[in-house]
Amino acid sequence: MSDENRSGAHPPFTGPRPNRGADLRDTLGRPLRDLRISVTDRCNFRCTYCMPKEVFGPDFAFLPHEQLLTFEEITRLARAFVRAGVRKLRLTGGEPLLRRDIERLIEMLAGIEGVEDVALTTNGSLLTPKKAAALKAAGLRRITVSLDSLRDEVFMALNDVHFPVRKVLDAIDAAAGAGLSPVKINMVVKRGVNEDDILDMARHFRGTGHVLRFIEFMDVGNSNGWRMDDVVPAAEVLRRIHREWPIEPVPPEQPGEVATRFRYVDGQGEIGVIASVTQAFCRTCNRARLSADGRLFTCLFATRGHDLRALIRGGATDEDLYDAITRVWSGRADRYSELRGQATVKRPKIEMSFIGG
């Protein structure tokens, strides 16, 4: 499969010069504040809602190393994004800890003037106490760990590589021990699979200082067999928890947060829900995504990306990169989740393992 066929490509960067920096807005008035950087399209899990074995099998053609952005290229692009208004960087994948020496990249990104936060999302499989300490020392401020059940039979069926729950819980402890607290735990909830684990997960993480977030099963990519019938609405999740332990809403810390926050009335911590399907938050979305091969995507559900790698390897100046980013963002009109329906669900989309979560 060719690189262009996998991720698509827009025409060359053209159009009028947009407004700049902190004033940069897209066509719906949304600023650019958050950049998700996929550092690899590879993962050692085969989660059924993300990288099912039927598609991502032994013969699947992942990106060769030379097509991945180097750390220096990522850092250079990140500087241009920060100049355009980005303040938060999150490293994703695939599984980002598969990328060798990722601590060096974190140190490079954390040193960019204007960056307020560097975070990382991981499945936890490679997050040992030593690794967590190294990430923290390099400048990582926050970490999110994916865990969809506390029952081994359910979790192993979901990750499809027989990885046990205990090792993910150990990874969460390692992150907390290294000072990457509070740890956020992401649970994708799918009807008929793990909705019975909602209360057990809430019970386990109550009072720990960690933040458990429930994510509606989304139609990302083309291979996870998404159906609306499989979605457990966030409202249902909240009702279940509220019946057991009363909760109340918490105001967002800043505009553009993807999770709606709630706290336990008895003071035992906080949870969140990410309801992209039933409560679309497109109107406040301030996130861009950079794929592992250097394509800029302005929506998680995008069909095509804008090739920044070609620019950076073709001799583009920093000003050229900045112009390209600001032109793309100023023309952005994405609001997939608001428009979601049978027609949009069936259209080809980039796989989450390629674009990052």
C-alpha positions in Angstrom: 0.0 0.0 0.0 1.5 3.3 -1.0 2.1 6.1 1.5 -0.2 8.4 -0.4 -3.0 5.9 -0.6 -2.8 5.3 3.1 -3.0 8.8 4.3 -4.1 10.9 1.3 -2.7 14.2 0.2 -4.1 17.6 -0.3 -3.0 19.9 -3.1 0.0 22.2 -2.5 -0.4 24.9 0.3 -2.0 27.8 -1.4 -4.4 30.7 -0.6 -4.2 34.0 1.2 -2.0 34.5 4.1 -4.1 34.1 7.3 -4.0 35.9 10.6 -1.1 34.8 12.8 0.0 33.4 16.1 -2.3 33.6 19.1 -4.9 35.3 16.8 -5.0 32.4 14.4 -8.5 31.0 14.0 -10.2 28.5 11.7 -13.4 29.2 9.7 -15.5 28.5 12.9 -13.4 30.8 15.1 -11.5 28.0 16.8 -7.9 28.6 17.9 -5.0 26.2 17.5 -3.8 25.2 21.0 -3.2 21.4 21.1 -1.0 19.2 18.9 -1.1 15.4 19.0 2.1 13.9 17.5 2.1 10.3 16.4 5.6 9.1 16.6 5.0 5.6 15.2 2.2 3.7 13.5 3.2 0.5 15.1 1.7 -1.1 18.3 2.3 -4.3 20.2 -1.5 -4.6 21.0 -4.2 -5.5 18.5 -7.2 -3.9 20.2 -10.3 -4.9 18.5 -11.6 -1.3 18.3 -8.4 0.1 17.0 -6.0 -2.3 15.3 -7.9 -5.6 14.8 -5.7 -8.6 13.8 -7.9 -9.2 10.8 -6.5 -6.0 9.2 -3.2 -5.4 11.0 -1.9 -9.0 10.7 1.7 -10.3 10.2 1.7 -9.1 6.6 0.5 -5.5 7.2 2.9 -2.9 5.7 3.8 -0.5 8.4 5.8 2.6 7.6 9.5 2.0 7.0 11.8 3.8 9.3 13.0 6.3 6.7 9.4 7.5 6.2 9.0 8.4 9.9 9.7 12.0 10.9 13.1 12.2 12.8 13.1 13.8 16.2 14.8 16.8 14.7 12.0 17.2 12.1 9.3 16.7 14.8 10.9 19.4 16.9 11.2 21.8 14.1 7.6 21.4 13.1 6.5 21.7 16.7 8.3 25.0 16.9 6.2 26.2 14.0 3.0 25.0 15.6 3.9 26.7 18.8 4.4 29.9 16.9 0.9 29.4 15.4 -0.6 29.1 18.9 -0.1 25.6 20.2 0.7 25.3 23.9 0.2 21.6 24.6 1.9 18.7 22.9 0.8 15.0 23.3 2.8 12.1 22.0 0.8 9.2 20.6 1.0 6.3 18.2 0.5 3.5 17.7 2.3 2.8 20.9 4.7 5.8 21.4 7.0 3.9 23.8 8.0 1.6 20.9 9.9 4.6 19.5 13.5 4.2 20.6 15.0 6.9 22.8 11.7 8.8 23.0 13.0 10.5 26.1 15.3 12.5 23.9 12.4 13.7 21.8 10.5 14.7 25.0 13.5 16.7 26.2 13.7 18.5 22.8 10.0 19.3 22.8 9.9 20.4 26.5 12.7 22.9 25.7 10.7 24.8 23.1 9.8 28.2 24.3 6.1 28.6 24.6 5.3 24.9 25.3 3.4 24.6 28.5 2.7 20.9 28.7 4.1 17.7 27.2 2.0 14.6 27.7 1.9 11.0 26.4 -0.7 8.3 25.9 0.4 4.7 26.2 -1.0 1.2 26.7 1.4 0.8 29.6 3.0 -2.4 28.4 6.5 -0.9 28.3 6.1 1.6 31.2 8.4 0.3 33.9 9.5 2.3 36.9 12.8 3.0 35.2 11.1 4.1 32.0 8.6 6.3 33.9 11.4 8.0 35.8 13.3 8.7 32.6 10.3 10.2 30.9 9.7 12.4 33.9 13.3 13.5 34.0 13.2 14.4 30.3 10.3 16.8 30.8 7.1 14.7 30.5 4.4 16.3 32.7 1.4 14.1 32.2 0.6 10.5 31.1 -2.5 8.7 30.1 -2.8 4.9 30.3 -5.4 2.9 28.4 -7.2 0.2 30.4 -10.6 -1.1 29.4 -11.4 -3.7 32.1 -10.1 -5.1 35.4 -11.1 -8.6 34.3 -8.3 -10.4 32.5 -10.6 -12.4 30.3 -12.2 -9.2 29.0 -9.1 -7.1 28.8 -7.1 -9.8 27.1 -9.9 -10.3 24.5 -9.9 -6.6 23.8 -6.1 -6.2 23.4 -6.0 -9.6 21.6 -2.4 -10.3 22.6 -3.2 -11.8 26.0 -1.6 -8.9 27.9 -2.8 -9.1 31.6 -4.4 -6.4 33.7 -1.9 -6.6 36.5 0.9 -5.3 34.3 -1.1 -2.2 33.3 -1.9 -1.6 36.9 1.8 -1.9 37.7 2.5 0.7 34.9 0.0 3.1 36.5 1.8 2.7 39.8 5.2 3.3 38.1 3.9 6.5 36.5 2.6 7.7 39.8 5.8 6.7 41.6 7.8 8.8 39.1 5.7 11.9 39.8 3.5 11.7 36.7 0.4 12.3 38.8 -2.5 12.4 38.5 -2.4 9.6 36.0 -5.4 9.5 33.6 -6.9 6.2 32.7 -8.8 5.9 29.5 -11.5 3.2 29.3 -13.3 2.7 25.9 -16.8 1.4 26.7 -18.4 -0.9 24.1 -21.9 -2.4 24.5 -21.9 -6.1 25.1 -18.2 -6.2 25.8 -17.3 -4.2 28.9 -20.1 -2.0 30.1 -20.5 -4.3 33.1 -17.0 -3.2 34.1 -17.9 0.5 34.6 -18.6 0.3 38.3 -15.7 -2.0 39.0 -13.3 0.5 37.3 -14.8 3.4 39.1 -14.6 1.6 42.5 -10.9 0.6 41.9 -9.7 4.2 41.0 -11.9 6.1 43.5 -9.7 7.7 46.1 -6.4 6.9 44.3 -5.9 10.4 43.0 -6.0 9.1 39.4 -8.7 10.3 36.9 -10.7 7.6 35.2 -12.2 8.7 31.8 -14.9 6.8 30.0 -14.8 7.1 26.2 -17.7 6.3 23.9 -16.8 3.7 21.2 -16.1 5.8 18.1 -16.1 5.2 14.4 -12.4 6.0 13.9 -10.9 4.5 10.8 -12.4 1.8 8.7 -11.6 -1.4 10.4 -13.3 -1.6 13.9 -16.8 -2.5 12.7 -18.4 0.4 14.4 -22.2 0.5 14.9 -24.3 2.9 16.9 -25.8 0.0 18.7 -22.4 -0.7 20.3 -22.1 2.8 21.8 -22.8 3.1 25.5 -23.8 6.8 25.8 -21.9 8.9 28.4 -25.2 9.8 30.0 -25.8 6.1 30.8 -22.3 5.7 32.2 -22.9 8.7 34.5 -26.3 7.4 35.7 -24.7 4.1 36.7 -22.0 5.8 38.7 -24.3 8.4 40.2 -26.6 5.7 41.6 -23.7 4.1 43.4 -21.7 7.2 44.3 -23.3 10.7 43.8 -21.3 12.9 41.4 -21.5 16.5 40.4 -20.1 18.5 37.4 -16.8 20.2 37.6 -16.1 23.3 35.4 -13.5 22.8 32.7 -10.1 24.1 33.5 -9.7 25.6 30.0 -11.6 25.9 26.7 -11.4 22.9 24.4 -11.2 20.1 26.9 -12.4 16.9 25.4 -13.5 15.3 28.7 -16.5 16.6 30.6 -15.5 16.4 34.3 -17.3 15.2 37.4 -16.3 14.7 41.0 -17.6 12.4 43.7 -19.6 14.4 46.2 -17.9 12.5 49.0 -14.5 13.9 47.9 -13.1 10.6 46.6 -11.8 12.1 43.4 -12.8 12.8 39.8 -14.0 11.1 36.6 -14.5 12.2 33.1 -16.5 11.3 30.0 -15.5 11.7 26.4 -18.7 11.8 24.5 -17.7 12.4 20.9 -20.7 10.4 19.5 -23.6 11.6 21.6 -22.4 15.0 22.8 -20.2 16.3 20.0 -17.7 19.0 21.0 -16.6 20.0 17.6 -17.3 23.7 18.2 -14.6 23.9 20.8 -12.1 21.6 19.2 -8.6 23.2 19.1 -6.5 20.2 18.2 -4.4 19.3 15.2 -2.7 16.0 14.6 0.7 15.2 13.1 1.0 11.7 11.7 4.1 9.6 12.0 5.1 10.4 8.4 4.5 14.1 8.8 1.0 14.8 7.6 -1.1 17.4 9.2 -4.7 16.4 10.0 -7.2 18.8 11.3 -9.7 16.2 12.5 -9.6 12.7 14.1 -12.1 11.6 11.4 -10.2 13.2 8.5 -9.9 11.5 5.1 -6.7 13.3 3.9 -3.7 15.0 5.4 -1.4 17.9 4.4 2.1 16.7 3.7 4.6 18.7 5.9 7.3 16.1 5.5 7.6 16.9 1.9 8.1 20.5 2.7 10.6 20.0 5.5 12.7 17.5 3.4 12.4 19.7 0.3 14.3 22.6 1.9 11.4 24.6 3.3 12.4 27.4 5.7 10.8 27.8 9.1 8.7 30.6 7.6 7.5 28.3 4.9 6.5 25.7 7.5 4.7 28.3 9.5 2.9 29.6 6.5 1.7 26.1 5.5 0.4 25.4 9.0 -1.5 28.7 9.3 -3.0 28.4 5.9 -4.3 24.9 6.6 -5.7 25.9 10.0 -7.3 29.1 8.8 -9.2 27.1 6.2 -10.4 24.4 8.6 -14.1 23.7 8.8 -14.2 20.2 10.3 -17.2 19.2 12.5 -17.5 15.5 11.8 -19.1 14.5 15.1 -21.8 17.1 14.7 -22.6 15.8 11.2 -22.2 12.1 12.0 -24.7 9.8 10.2 -24.9 6.8 8.0 -23.2 8.7 5.1 -20.3 10.0 7.1 -19.7 6.8 9.1 -19.2 4.9 5.8 -16.7 7.3 4.2 -13.0 6.3 4.2 -11.1 7.7 7.2 -7.6 7.5 8.5 -6.9 4.7 11.0 -6.4 5.9 14.6 -3.2 3.9 14.9 -1.7 6.1 12.0 -3.1 9.5 13.1 -2.9 9.1 16.9 -5.8 9.3 19.3 
